[in-house]
């Protein structure tokens, strides 16, 4: 299984992965649905552009963390919906836990000391 380790050089990518995997943990979605879900739940700060979203989806699929399936739904014809694999469930859970730990540590570093 891939290592979800949070390092300064990978923070943005790991943040996007955590957001995507968390959204997919609530159910299968196609790319546009994922983008809408993140924007609705997190506001504009967490909106993913298509140029960011789809390369991450393809990478997560290549790594076996999500599976994509084509369907003939909607007026635009075929759409690819994504769902978590078992490895994706485990990786997503670990990544979320790592983010919570990281944010707690960062909050501690950012606190001003009492004078």
FENWO-V282098 format. One record per backbone hydrogen bond with DSSP energy under -0.5 kcal/mol. NH is the residue of the N-H (numbers start at 1). CO is the residue of the C=O. E is the energy in kcal/mol with one decimal. If there is no record, write none. Layout:
NH;CO;E
NH;CO;E
This chain:
4;2;-0.6
7;5;-0.7
10;7;-1.9
11;7;-0.7
11;8;-0.7
14;10;-2.9
15;11;-2.6
16;12;-2.4
17;13;-2.5
18;14;-2.6
19;15;-2.4
20;16;-2.5
21;17;-3.1
22;18;-2.2
23;19;-2.1
24;20;-2.5
25;21;-1.4
26;22;-0.6
26;23;-1.2
27;24;-1.6
29;82;-1.9
31;80;-0.7
34;30;-2.2
35;31;-2.3
36;32;-2.4
37;33;-2.8
38;34;-2.5
39;35;-2.1
40;36;-3.0
41;37;-2.6
42;38;-2.3
43;39;-1.9
46;43;-1.7
47;44;-1.5
52;49;-1.7
53;49;-3.1
54;50;-1.8
56;52;-1.3
57;53;-2.5
58;54;-2.6
59;55;-2.1
60;56;-3.0
61;57;-2.3
62;58;-2.4
63;59;-2.1
64;61;-1.4
65;60;-2.5
66;60;-1.0
67;83;-2.8
69;81;-2.4
71;79;-2.3
73;71;-1.1
73;77;-0.8
77;74;-1.3
79;71;-2.4
81;69;-2.7
81;79;-0.6
82;29;-3.4
83;67;-2.1
85;65;-2.0
89;85;-2.0
90;86;-2.0
91;87;-2.9
92;88;-2.7
93;89;-2.2
94;90;-2.5
95;91;-2.8
96;92;-2.5
97;93;-2.2
98;94;-2.5
99;95;-2.2
100;96;-2.3
101;97;-2.3
102;98;-2.8
103;99;-2.9
104;100;-2.1
105;101;-2.4
106;102;-2.9
107;103;-2.6
108;104;-1.8
109;105;-1.9
110;106;-1.9
111;107;-0.9
